[in-house]
Amino acid sequence: MGAASTPFGEHRLVFVAPDVGQTAVGDYAQDLLTALRPHFGEIVEHRTAGPGQDGIADLRRHRAQVRRLVAEGPPGRTLVHAELSTGVLPTFWAVAGLKGVPVTATIHDPPQGLWFLARTRTIAKSRLLTHGIHYPLRPLSRAIEGRVHGDRTLIALTETGRQSIERTYPRTTTYYVPHLVRDRPAIRPAEERPKAVGFFGFVYRGKGFEQIARIRELLPADIAIRVAGRGTEALPPAEGIEILGGVDGPAEDAFFDSVRAIVVPYGKRHFYAETYPASGVVAHAMAYSTPVVCTGYGSLAELDSAHGVLNVSPRGAGEDAVATGLAAGIEALLNDPARLAELGRNAERTRQERSAERTAAALVEIWARVLAGQTESA
């Protein structure tokens, strides 16, 4: 079916997001963009760098470019969508104050789209300056963001996140569209893989990588631990823990084929406030039909065995209790082939339900409602 036969076959979508490789949001945006193309007559991209890489002049340039892309689009048939995350200034400020065109945004770190409103390249050089400015001005930051969002439509990747946005910015219209799951090559069923558990993803505060050493102590020696992802190469080496660093393409396939489950030991990401992001690591695991053992922190509480997830740690438990709970869950799961097979099948079903194509279709339905609402109020 060509774009001309879709509801947006004569529309232009201005898509604003970090570029590929610029945080996980940039990679997510690329997968989504590919799936959206068949739905639109034209998609024009405005891609940006990651956190802390832009100055004031850069932000002005981004704003001017997005406005030019909007002005060049067909009148009444142009939409703007932004992918917003914690510290990426240009995606937020490029669409701030944009008038005369429908603007929607996916909030990757709810309830706020941007937690560091003024973290330009100069300020980002100093951790003290960054937090000295932003922490005490949290109420002002939230108020400014609420003013920018106004009555726009905002999308969260978890229901918990959607509810947090709705509470924080009650003038907005909110939707929940699950985090898309990529297409990845088929690998062995989980129960046929080596007796190992994996930790995967970017290394930053709240990801729980500091728990790995304690979990290693608690697990029997016959369960191996493998760690992969950007930044993991800087983790301290330890006996019984294999650290692979960043993996992509066939190396990523091989990593998931070498573990029976992925552990997600998340806790509070930063001290500003509670946030409710979807887990890109869980989505990666689902892409390979791989079971997940996780804490019940934040939006992870939404996941259960029906999604291929073993949720073992109650929120609020101390770090050692969390590590003990995770280790017990890992050991029980890896020694239970039937349970592994069941969770693997459920992860595969969830992968199909959350494909990029289904995610794109859900967004197209939301945009149709946005345009219908504008027509009714015109």
C-alpha positions as CSV (number, residue, x, y, z in Angstrom):
1,M,0.0,0.0,0.0
2,G,1.5,3.3,-1.0
3,A,1.6,6.4,1.1
4,A,-1.0,8.1,-1.1
5,S,-3.6,5.6,0.0
6,T,-3.1,6.2,3.8
7,P,-4.8,8.9,5.9
8,F,-1.6,10.9,5.8
9,G,-0.6,10.2,2.2
10,E,-0.7,13.9,1.4
11,H,0.9,15.1,4.6
12,R,4.4,16.1,5.7
13,L,5.7,14.9,9.0
14,V,8.5,17.0,10.5
15,F,10.3,14.5,12.8
16,V,12.6,16.0,15.5
17,A,14.8,13.6,17.4
18,P,18.4,12.8,18.4
19,D,20.5,11.2,15.7
20,V,21.3,7.5,15.6
21,G,23.9,6.6,18.2
22,Q,23.1,9.8,20.2
23,T,21.7,7.9,23.3
24,A,19.1,5.1,23.1
25,V,16.4,7.6,22.1
26,G,18.2,8.3,18.9
27,D,18.3,4.5,18.1
28,Y,14.6,4.2,19.1
29,A,13.7,7.2,16.8
30,Q,15.4,5.6,13.8
31,D,13.5,2.4,14.2
32,L,10.2,4.4,14.5
33,L,11.0,6.6,11.6
34,T,11.6,3.6,9.3
35,A,8.2,2.2,10.2
36,L,6.4,5.6,9.8
37,R,7.6,6.3,6.2
38,P,4.9,4.2,4.5
39,H,2.2,6.2,6.3
40,F,3.2,9.7,5.1
41,G,3.5,11.4,1.7
42,E,6.7,13.0,3.0
43,I,8.8,12.8,6.2
44,V,11.6,15.3,6.8
45,E,14.0,14.8,9.6
46,H,15.7,17.2,11.9
47,R,18.2,15.2,14.0
48,T,20.3,16.5,16.8
49,A,23.4,15.6,18.9
50,G,23.1,14.1,22.4
51,P,23.1,15.8,25.8
52,G,25.4,18.7,26.6
53,Q,26.7,19.2,23.0
54,D,24.9,22.4,22.0
55,G,25.3,26.1,22.7
56,I,22.9,29.0,22.5
57,A,23.7,29.6,18.9
58,D,23.1,25.9,18.1
59,L,19.7,26.0,19.7
60,R,18.7,29.1,17.6
61,R,19.9,27.2,14.5
62,H,17.8,24.2,15.4
63,R,14.7,26.3,16.0
64,A,15.1,28.1,12.7
65,Q,15.6,24.9,10.8
66,V,12.4,23.3,12.2
67,R,10.4,26.4,11.4
68,R,11.7,26.4,7.9
69,L,10.7,22.7,7.5
70,V,7.2,23.5,8.7
71,A,6.9,26.6,6.5
72,E,7.9,24.5,3.4
73,G,5.2,21.9,4.1
74,P,1.7,21.9,2.6
75,P,-0.7,24.3,4.6
76,G,-3.0,22.3,6.8
77,R,-1.2,19.1,6.1
78,T,1.9,19.3,8.1
79,L,2.5,17.8,11.5
80,V,5.5,18.0,13.9
81,H,6.6,15.2,16.3
82,A,9.5,15.3,18.7
83,E,11.2,12.6,20.7
84,L,12.1,14.2,24.1
85,S,14.6,12.9,26.7
86,T,16.3,14.1,29.9
87,G,19.2,16.2,28.7
88,V,18.8,16.8,24.9
89,L,18.1,20.5,24.7
90,P,17.6,21.0,20.9
91,T,14.7,18.6,20.5
92,F,12.7,20.4,23.2
93,W,13.6,24.0,22.4
94,A,13.2,23.5,18.6
95,V,9.5,22.8,19.0
96,A,8.9,25.2,21.9
97,G,6.5,28.0,20.9
98,L,5.8,26.5,17.5
99,K,2.4,27.8,16.4
100,G,0.0,27.1,13.6
101,V,0.8,23.4,13.2
102,P,-0.1,20.3,15.3
103,V,2.9,19.4,17.6
104,T,3.1,16.1,19.5
105,A,5.9,14.6,21.5
106,T,7.0,11.3,23.0
107,I,8.3,11.8,26.6
108,H,11.0,9.2,27.2
109,D,11.7,10.2,30.9
110,P,8.2,11.1,32.3
111,P,6.8,13.2,33.7
112,Q,9.1,15.8,32.1
113,G,10.4,15.8,28.6
114,L,13.6,17.7,29.5
115,W,14.9,17.8,33.0
116,F,17.9,20.1,32.4
117,L,16.4,23.1,30.5
118,A,19.6,25.1,30.4
119,R,22.4,22.5,30.2
120,T,24.2,24.0,27.3
121,R,27.7,22.9,26.2
122,T,29.4,25.3,28.6
123,I,27.3,24.4,31.6
124,A,27.6,20.7,30.9
125,K,31.3,20.9,31.5
126,S,30.7,21.3,35.2
127,R,28.6,18.8,37.2
128,L,28.5,21.3,40.1
129,L,27.1,24.1,37.8
130,T,24.6,21.7,36.1
131,H,23.0,20.7,39.4
132,G,23.6,24.0,41.1
133,I,21.3,25.6,38.5
134,H,18.8,22.9,37.8
135,Y,18.2,21.3,41.2
136,P,16.9,24.4,43.1
137,L,15.0,25.5,40.1
138,R,13.0,22.3,39.6
139,P,9.6,24.0,40.2
140,L,10.4,26.7,37.7
141,S,11.7,24.1,35.2
142,R,8.4,22.2,35.5
143,A,6.4,25.3,35.1
144,I,8.3,26.4,32.0
145,E,7.8,23.0,30.5
146,G,4.1,23.0,31.3
147,R,3.8,26.3,29.5
148,V,5.7,25.0,26.5
149,H,3.5,21.8,26.3
150,G,0.3,23.8,26.9
151,D,-2.6,21.6,25.6
152,R,-0.5,19.5,23.2
153,T,-0.7,15.7,22.9
154,L,2.0,13.9,24.7
155,I,2.9,10.2,24.5
156,A,4.5,7.9,27.1
157,L,6.0,4.5,26.5
158,T,4.5,3.1,29.8
159,E,1.1,3.5,31.4
160,T,2.8,4.6,34.6
161,G,4.6,7.2,32.7
162,R,1.4,8.4,31.0
163,Q,-0.3,8.8,34.4
164,S,2.7,10.8,35.7
165,I,2.4,13.2,32.8
166,E,-1.3,13.5,33.2
167,R,-0.9,14.5,36.9
168,T,2.0,16.9,36.2
169,Y,0.5,18.6,33.1
170,P,-3.3,18.2,33.3
171,R,-3.9,20.5,30.3
172,T,-2.3,18.0,28.0
173,T,-3.8,15.0,26.3
174,T,-1.8,11.9,27.0
175,Y,-1.5,8.4,25.4
176,Y,0.4,5.3,26.2
177,V,2.1,3.5,23.3
178,P,4.4,0.7,24.4
179,H,8.1,0.9,23.7
180,L,8.7,-0.6,20.3
181,V,10.6,-3.8,20.0
182,R,13.1,-4.2,17.1
183,D,13.3,-7.0,14.6
184,R,16.3,-9.1,15.4
185,P,17.5,-12.5,14.0
186,A,16.0,-15.6,15.6
187,I,18.4,-17.3,18.0
188,R,18.2,-20.5,20.2
189,P,15.3,-20.8,22.7
190,A,16.4,-19.5,26.1
191,E,16.4,-23.0,27.7
192,E,18.9,-24.2,25.1
193,R,21.5,-21.5,25.7
194,P,24.5,-21.6,28.0
195,K,23.9,-21.4,31.7
196,A,24.6,-17.7,32.0
197,V,22.8,-14.5,32.8
198,G,23.4,-11.1,31.1
199,F,23.5,-7.5,32.1
200,F,23.1,-5.1,29.1
201,G,22.8,-1.4,28.2
202,F,24.3,2.0,28.7
203,V,26.1,2.6,32.0
204,Y,24.7,5.5,34.0
205,R,23.2,6.2,37.4
206,G,20.2,4.0,38.3
207,K,20.9,1.2,35.9
208,G,22.1,-1.0,38.8
209,F,25.5,-2.1,37.4
210,E,26.9,-1.6,40.9
211,Q,24.9,-4.6,41.9
212,I,26.7,-7.0,39.7
213,A,29.5,-7.8,42.1
214,R,27.2,-8.7,44.9
215,I,24.9,-10.8,42.7
216,R,28.1,-12.7,41.5
217,E,28.8,-13.5,45.2
218,L,25.3,-14.8,45.7
219,L,25.1,-17.0,42.6
220,P,26.5,-20.5,42.3
221,A,29.7,-20.8,40.3
222,D,28.0,-22.8,37.5
223,I,26.0,-19.7,36.5
224,A,28.1,-17.3,34.4
225,I,27.6,-13.6,34.2
226,R,28.2,-11.7,31.0
227,V,28.0,-7.9,30.7
228,A,27.6,-5.9,27.5
229,G,26.8,-2.4,26.4
230,R,28.3,1.0,25.8
231,G,30.4,2.1,28.8
232,T,30.6,-1.4,30.4
233,E,34.2,-1.7,29.4
234,A,35.0,0.9,32.1
235,L,33.5,-1.3,34.9
236,P,36.0,-2.8,37.3
237,P,37.0,-6.4,36.3
238,A,36.0,-9.2,38.7
239,E,36.5,-12.9,38.7
240,G,33.5,-14.8,37.3
241,I,32.2,-11.7,35.4
242,E,32.9,-11.4,31.6
243,I,32.8,-7.8,30.4
244,L,32.3,-7.4,26.6
245,G,31.9,-3.6,26.2
246,G,29.7,-2.3,23.4
247,V,28.2,-4.9,21.0
248,D,26.4,-4.3,17.7
249,G,25.2,-6.4,14.8
250,P,26.4,-10.0,14.9
251,A,28.2,-9.3,18.3
252,E,24.9,-8.3,19.8
253,D,23.2,-11.4,18.4
254,A,25.9,-13.6,19.8
255,F,25.7,-11.9,23.3
256,F,22.0,-12.7,23.6
257,D,22.5,-16.2,22.3
258,S,25.0,-16.7,25.1
259,V,22.6,-15.9,28.0
260,R,19.4,-17.5,29.2
261,A,18.0,-14.3,30.8
262,I,18.8,-10.6,31.1
263,V,18.9,-8.9,34.5
264,V,17.5,-5.4,35.0
265,P,18.4,-4.2,38.5
266,Y,17.1,-0.7,38.1
267,G,16.7,1.8,41.0
268,K,16.2,5.6,41.2
269,R,17.9,7.2,38.2
270,H,18.6,10.6,39.8
271,F,17.8,12.6,42.9
272,Y,15.6,15.2,41.2
273,A,12.3,13.2,41.3
274,E,10.8,9.9,40.4
275,T,10.9,9.2,36.7
276,Y,9.0,6.5,34.8
277,P,10.8,5.6,31.6
278,A,10.3,2.4,29.6
279,S,13.3,0.1,29.7
280,G,15.1,-0.1,26.4
281,V,17.0,-3.1,27.8
282,V,13.8,-5.0,28.3
283,A,12.8,-4.2,24.7
284,H,16.2,-5.5,23.5
285,A,15.6,-8.7,25.5
286,M,12.2,-9.1,24.0
287,A,13.6,-8.6,20.5
288,Y,15.6,-11.8,21.1
289,S,12.8,-13.7,22.9
290,T,14.9,-13.6,26.0
291,P,13.4,-13.7,29.5
292,V,14.0,-10.8,31.9
293,V,14.6,-10.9,35.7
294,C,14.0,-7.4,37.1
295,T,13.2,-5.2,40.1
296,G,9.8,-3.7,40.6
297,Y,11.1,-0.2,40.3
298,G,9.1,2.5,38.5
299,S,7.5,1.4,35.3
300,L,9.0,-2.1,35.6
301,A,6.2,-2.9,38.0
302,E,3.9,-3.1,34.9
303,L,5.8,-6.1,33.6
304,D,5.1,-9.7,34.6
305,S,5.3,-13.3,33.3
306,A,2.8,-12.5,30.5
307,H,5.5,-10.2,29.0
308,G,8.3,-12.7,29.5
309,V,9.4,-11.1,32.8
310,L,10.2,-12.4,36.2
311,N,9.6,-9.5,38.6
312,V,11.3,-10.4,41.9
313,S,12.2,-7.4,44.0
314,P,9.7,-5.2,45.7
315,R,10.2,-1.4,45.4
316,G,11.7,0.2,48.4
317,A,13.9,-2.8,49.5
318,G,17.5,-2.1,50.5
319,E,20.3,-2.7,48.0
320,D,21.4,-6.0,49.6
321,A,17.8,-7.3,49.7
322,V,17.4,-6.4,46.1
323,A,20.6,-8.2,45.1
324,T,19.5,-11.2,47.2
325,G,16.1,-11.3,45.5
326,L,17.5,-11.0,42.1
327,A,20.1,-13.7,42.7
328,A,17.4,-16.1,44.0
329,G,15.2,-15.3,41.0
330,I,18.1,-15.9,38.6
331,E,19.1,-19.2,40.1
332,A,15.5,-20.5,40.2
333,L,14.8,-19.5,36.6
334,L,18.0,-20.7,35.0
335,N,17.5,-24.2,36.7
336,D,13.9,-24.5,35.4
337,P,13.9,-25.2,31.6
338,A,10.1,-25.3,31.5
339,R,9.8,-21.9,33.1
340,L,12.5,-20.5,30.8
341,A,10.6,-21.8,27.8
342,E,7.4,-20.3,29.0
343,L,8.9,-16.9,29.5
344,G,10.7,-17.0,26.2
345,R,7.5,-17.7,24.4
346,N,5.8,-14.9,26.2
347,A,8.6,-12.5,25.3
348,E,8.3,-13.6,21.7
349,R,4.6,-12.8,21.7
350,T,5.2,-9.4,23.3
351,R,7.8,-8.7,20.6
352,Q,5.2,-9.3,17.9
353,E,2.6,-7.1,19.7
354,R,5.1,-4.3,20.1
355,S,6.7,-4.3,16.6
356,A,7.8,-1.0,15.0
357,E,5.0,-1.4,12.5
358,R,2.4,-1.6,15.3
359,T,3.9,1.3,17.1
360,A,3.8,3.4,14.0
361,A,0.2,2.4,13.4
362,A,-0.7,3.4,17.0
363,L,0.9,6.8,16.5
364,V,-0.9,7.4,13.2
365,E,-4.2,6.7,14.9
366,I,-3.3,9.3,17.6
367,W,-2.4,11.9,15.0
368,A,-5.6,11.3,13.2
369,R,-7.4,12.2,16.4
370,V,-5.3,15.3,16.9
371,L,-6.2,16.5,13.4
372,A,-9.8,15.6,13.9
373,G,-9.9,17.6,17.1
374,Q,-8.3,20.6,15.4
375,T,-10.9,20.5,12.6
376,E,-13.8,20.4,15.0
377,S,-12.4,23.4,17.0
378,A,-11.7,25.4,13.8
